Amino acid sequence: MIITLTPNPSIDRTLKIARLRFNENLRTHSVQVDWGGKGFNVSRALRILNEETIALAWVGGGTGKMLENGLQDLGVRTDFVWVPEDTRTNTLAQEDAGEWYIRLIEPGPHIPPDAVQALLDKAEAYANADDLWVASGSLPQDVPEDFYARLIRLLKDKGVRMLFDTNDKPLTIGLSETPFLVKPDLPEVLNLTGINVTNHEDAKRAALHFLRMGVQHVAISIGSLGVLLASQNVILQATPPKMATHNVTGAGAAVMAGLAYGFSHNMPLNEIARWAAAYGAVVISTERLSSTTLEELHQMLPRVEVRTVNVM
């Protein structure tokens, strides 16, 4: 069982439009709704692998109820802390052709102090030694910036392995608790290390920065170039074949799901890197995460090249 915790989930609406224009009424011809938030996306990706998963979060209102029903329909078990304000809705308006889009991201509801403690209490109740957790995404309004650090400390005391992915100050504070694995996105890598990652060599130098902080594992996704997975003992580069990029939404969650799946099944580190890179590549090459199939993933796995990187 893999447990995901998503502090700031959302309903993600994608609207397709022939052409974006300002100061006009625009008619959409296609609307897609997904149950979003980084941790929820990881749970959805794990269900494609037929992996059992429980999703924890703060949710509220009618949108929170939609998220609960939608995830449960996908086979994801949920256990939420309910708050007075509605869960946020994020909207992407995208042209049919070209790269033009408008993405509107809401901040999320205000979370009362008692609800903050309730989610930590719920986490403690679920935590068991050797469990694997994924905690990822931004924090909603009024949640203290040390929330993730408190969560990491709590879970480590219970013997839980936690895979961690967030940004800004919550990431910096959380890293001080040396989580089992951190998966920073490229802007955060640049912010924390000063390294603009464009290739595997850059990713290796950035990974060493996090390892020196005491983090046990670092995963850096480099888009179509694959994944660099580093531990205190070895650095691995997993490179998928070159493929056309049709989608980036959900690719990061797919990489995290591949990592979580591999660690939960106690795979060798090179195979964990292979699963992460393969899953990310499949999602990038398809229209969306929900259209990915397990058959496509199994076809991709042997095509991913994994090699050991020289640290020097």
N, C-alpha and C positions, 0 to 999 in steps of 0.2 A: 504494500500500500504506500502510495506517495501522496503526501499532503501538500497542497498549495495554499499560500496565503496572499491575498490580493487586497491591499488597503484601499485602493481607489478604482474599483471596477467601473465599467461603463457599458451602456448600450451603444454600439458603433453602427451608425447609419451611413451607407455608401450610396450616393446618388449619381447616376450617370446622366450627363448632359451633352447635347450635340456640340455646343460651344459656350464657353463662359463669357459673360458680358456683365458690365457693371451698370447699375441704375436702370435695370430692365427686369421684367418678370420672366423668369426662366422656367421652362417646363422640363421636368425630368421624365425619362422613359423607362428607368430601371431603378428600383430601390432594393437594397440588400441590408438585412439586419443581422448583426453578429453579437455574441455575448462576449464583451471585451474586457480589457485589463490584462496586464502581462501574465499574472498568475493563472487567471481563467483560461487564457490562450494556451498555457502549458498544460492545464488539465484537459482541454479539448484535444490537444495534440497527443497526449498520453492515451486518451480513449481510442484514437485511431490505431494505436499499438495494442489495443485490448488490455491496457493496464488499468487496474483499479485505482481510483483517486478520489480524494475528498477536498473540496474547495471551501476555505474559510475566508470571510470578508466582513466589512461593514456594508450594509445595503439599507435602502429606505424607499418607501412609497411604492407607487405603481411600477416604476422602472425596476426597482429592486425585486418586485414580485415577478416581473417578466424575466429577469435574469435567473431567478430561482427555478422557474418553470422550464426555461430554455435549456439550462445546464442539466437539469434532471432528465429532460427528454433525450439528451445526448448520453445519458448513463453516468453523469458526474454527480456523485453525492455532495450535498451542500450542508453547511452548518453556519448560519450567518448570525451576526450581531446586528439587530435592527436599530436604526437611528431615525429621528423625526423627519429629516429632510430627504428629498428624493435623490436616488443615485443619479449620477450625471449621464448625459447623452452627448456623444461626440459625433460630429457630422463631417463627412468628406464628400465634397462635390467635385467630380472629375470629368474632364472632357473625354469623349469617345476616342479621339485621336490626339496624339501629342502628349506632352508631359504636364500640361497646365492643370492645376487643381487648387482648391481652397479647403483647408482643414480647420475646423472650428473645435477647439478642445476646451471643455468646461473644467472649472477647478475642482469640482466635487463638493459634497455636502460638508457642513460643519459637524465635527465629531465631538460630542460631549465627553468630559473627562471620565465619567463612569463607563461610557462605551469603550473608551481606550483600554481601561483596565479589564473590561469584560472580555475583549478579544485576547488580551494576554492571558487571562485566566482560562479561556477556552483552549488556547494553544498549550498551556501547561497540562490541561486535562488530557489532551490527545497525545502528548509527547511520550514516546517510549524509546528505550535504548536501541540504537542501530537503525531507527527509522530514518527515512529520507524526506526532507522538506524542501520546497521551493518557495522563497519569499521574494516577491518582486513587484516593481511598479512604484509610482509616485505616492506621496502621502496626501490625503485630503486635508481640508482646512481644519486648523486647531489641533492637529495631531503633533505632539512634540517631536522635534527633529531627532531625538535619541530613541525613538520608538523601535527602529530596527536593531539598534545596539542592545536594548533591553531584551528584545526577542531572541537575538543570537545568544546572549548570555544565558537566558533561561533554557533554551534548547540545548546548548552545550552542556549545561549542568545535568541534563537528562540523558546525555549520550547520543543526541540527535545529530545527524549530518545535515547541514543546511546549505543550500545553493542560493546565492544572494545576488540580486540585480536591482539596483535603483540608481539615483543620480543626486548631484548637488551635495548639500551638507549631510543629509541622512546617509549617503554613501560613505563620506569621509568619517563620520562618527561610527558607523557600523563596522568599518574596516579595523577600527581600534580593538574590536572584539575578536579579530582573526577568525572569520567564518571558514567553514570547510571548503567552500568554493565561491569565488566571486567572478561574475561575468559582466564587466563594465562595457558600455557601448563606446564607440570610437570617440565621440566628443568628450566623454568623461575620462577616457585614457589620455587624451590631449590635455585636459584640464589638470589632471593629477600628476602626470609624468612629463608634460611638455613635448611628448612624442606624437607626431602626426602619422598615424599608422596607415600606410598605403601598400605594404607588402609584408611577407612573413618575417623578414629581418627586423623591421620596425616592431612588429608584434612581439618578437622574442625579447627585444630590449625593454619593452613596456612590461611584459610579464615578469621579468626579473625584479622590477620595481615593487610589484605587489608581493612577490615571494619573499623579498627582504623584509616586508612588514610582518611576516609570520603567517600569512594566508597559506593554507595547505595546497590549494589548487587554483589556477587562474585559467579561464577560457576567454579567448578573444576571437570574436567572429569578424571576418574580413570580407563579408559579402560573398561574391561569387568565387573568391580565392580560397574559401573554406574556413577552417578553424585551427587556431593554435591552442593546444591544451598543455599546460605546464604544471608539474608538481615540484616538490622540493628535491626530487631525485632525477627527473627526466623532463625534457620538453619535446612535444610531438607536434608535427605539422600534418594535418589531414586535408588533402586537396581533392575536390571533386573534378570531374571533367568539365570543360568549358561548355556552358549552355546559355541559351538566350534567357534574359531576365524578363519575366512577365509580371512579377509581383514581389514586393518586399514586405508587405504587411503580414505579420505572423511568422516570418522567417526566423527572427530572433527567438521567439517562443518555441519553434520547432527545434532549434539548436539546443535550447535549455531542456526540452523534453527528451532529446536524444541523450544528453548528459545524465539526466535524472534516471532514465531507463537503464543506462549502462551501469551506473553506480549502484542502483537498487538491485541489479542482478549480479553484482560483484564481477563484472567483466574486467579483463585486463585493460590497462589504461589506453593502449593503442586501439582496442576495439571500441571503447567509449568514445574516443576521438572520431573514429570512423562513423559511428551511429550519429553523432552530432552533426558532422559535416554532410553526411548523406541526407539527413532529414532536412537540414537547411536548404540544400541544393534542390531537393524535390519541390519544396514549397516555393522557392524562387522561380522555378521553371513552370509552375502551374498558376492558374488564375487566383487561387486563394487557399488558405489553410484547410478549410472544410472540404475542398474538392480533392485533397491528397488521399491516396489509397496506400494501404499496407503493401500491396503488390508492387507499386512503384518504388517504395522505399527499399524493398528487398532486391529489386533490380538494380538500384543505385549502389547499394552497399559494396559489392565487389569492384565497382568502378572508382571508388575512392582510394587514392594513394596515401598511405600513412608512412611517414619516415621520422626518424629521430633527428633532432636538431642539435648541432654542436653548440654548446653554451659559449664557447670562446669566440 
